Amino acid sequence: QVRLVESGGGLVQPGGSLRLSCAASGFTFRDSAMSWYRQAPGKERELVAYISNLGVRTTYADSVKGRFTISRDNAKNMVYLQMNSLIPEDTAVYFCYVKVPFDYWGQGTQVTVSS
């Protein structure tokens, strides 16, 4: 079955960096686009970043452009989110997502940006 497992979240000070990882299994990873979403308390889940199956195309939410970078390693079935210059507004649970052909989500990893 499809499984997505996120890791790498934590508490970081404003201006700091974190790298999230998502380990994928149960589907043909190299054929599948992947995304990162986040959900802050009291807010709807929002798309943060998207990467096409071969990594050629990426898109980002305006709020994270220039600070976050999505990447993938098709040999390892992994997708990453490098987050730099973090601000308190980035505090949220971050989820890995794939549609193959149904929607699948990981369990999420908490990112807290606070001094």
C-alpha positions as CSV (number, residue, x, y, z in Angstrom):
1,Q,0.0,0.0,0.0
2,V,1.0,3.6,-0.5
3,R,3.0,4.9,2.5
4,L,4.5,8.4,3.0
5,V,6.6,9.0,6.1
6,E,7.8,12.6,6.9
7,S,10.7,13.5,9.1
8,G,12.9,16.4,9.9
9,G,10.6,18.8,11.7
10,G,11.3,20.5,14.9
11,L,11.8,23.8,16.8
12,V,13.9,26.4,15.1
13,Q,14.6,30.1,15.7
14,P,13.5,32.7,13.1
15,G,16.1,32.9,10.3
16,G,17.1,29.3,10.8
17,S,16.8,26.3,8.5
18,L,15.3,22.9,8.4
19,R,15.3,20.0,5.9
20,L,12.2,17.9,5.7
21,S,12.3,14.4,4.2
22,C,9.5,12.1,2.9
23,A,10.1,8.4,2.4
24,A,7.7,7.0,-0.2
25,S,6.7,3.4,-0.9
26,G,3.9,1.3,-2.4
27,F,3.8,3.0,-5.8
28,T,6.0,3.8,-8.8
29,F,7.8,6.8,-7.3
30,R,9.6,7.9,-10.5
31,D,6.3,8.2,-12.3
32,S,4.7,10.4,-9.7
33,A,4.7,14.1,-9.0
34,M,5.1,14.9,-5.3
35,S,4.0,17.8,-3.2
36,W,4.5,19.3,0.3
37,Y,1.5,20.9,2.0
38,R,1.2,22.6,5.4
39,Q,-1.5,23.3,7.9
40,A,-1.2,25.9,10.5
41,P,-3.5,26.0,13.6
42,G,-7.0,27.3,12.6
43,K,-6.1,27.5,9.0
44,E,-6.8,25.3,5.9
45,R,-4.1,23.0,4.5
46,E,-2.2,24.8,1.8
47,L,0.2,23.8,-1.0
48,V,3.8,24.7,-0.3
49,A,5.7,23.1,-3.1
50,Y,5.3,20.7,-6.0
51,I,7.8,18.7,-8.1
52,S,7.2,16.8,-11.3
53,N,8.1,13.1,-11.5
54,L,11.6,13.7,-12.9
55,G,12.2,16.9,-11.0
56,V,12.2,19.1,-14.1
57,R,9.3,21.3,-13.0
58,T,8.8,22.8,-9.6
59,T,6.3,25.3,-8.3
60,Y,6.1,27.2,-4.9
61,A,3.6,29.1,-2.9
62,D,4.3,32.8,-3.1
63,S,4.9,32.9,0.6
64,V,7.9,30.6,0.4
65,K,9.4,31.5,-3.0
66,G,13.1,32.1,-2.7
67,R,13.3,30.5,0.8
68,F,12.2,26.9,0.2
69,T,13.5,24.3,-2.3
70,I,11.8,21.1,-3.1
71,S,13.9,18.2,-4.5
72,R,13.7,14.5,-5.0
73,D,15.9,11.4,-5.3
74,N,14.2,8.8,-7.5
75,A,16.8,6.2,-6.7
76,K,15.9,6.4,-3.0
77,N,12.2,7.2,-3.3
78,M,12.7,10.3,-1.3
79,V,11.4,13.9,-1.6
80,Y,12.8,16.8,0.4
81,L,11.9,20.3,1.4
82,Q,14.8,22.6,2.3
83,M,13.5,25.5,4.3
84,N,15.7,28.5,4.8
85,S,15.1,31.9,6.4
86,L,12.3,30.5,8.4
87,I,9.8,32.9,9.9
88,P,7.1,32.4,12.6
89,E,4.4,32.3,9.9
90,D,6.0,29.0,8.6
91,T,4.9,27.3,11.8
92,A,2.7,24.4,10.8
93,V,2.4,20.7,10.3
94,Y,4.0,19.8,7.0
95,F,2.6,16.9,5.0
96,C,3.9,14.9,2.0
97,Y,1.3,14.3,-0.7
98,V,0.9,12.1,-3.8
99,K,-2.1,11.3,-6.0
100,V,-1.8,7.8,-7.4
101,P,-4.6,8.0,-8.4
102,F,-6.2,8.7,-5.1
103,D,-5.0,11.2,-2.6
104,Y,-2.4,10.0,-0.1
105,W,-1.0,11.9,2.8
106,G,1.8,11.3,5.3
107,Q,1.2,11.7,9.0
108,G,2.9,15.1,9.0
109,T,5.8,16.6,10.8
110,Q,5.6,19.6,13.1
111,V,7.7,22.7,12.3
112,T,7.7,25.4,14.9
113,V,9.6,28.7,14.3
114,S,9.9,30.7,17.5
115,S,12.5,32.5,19.5
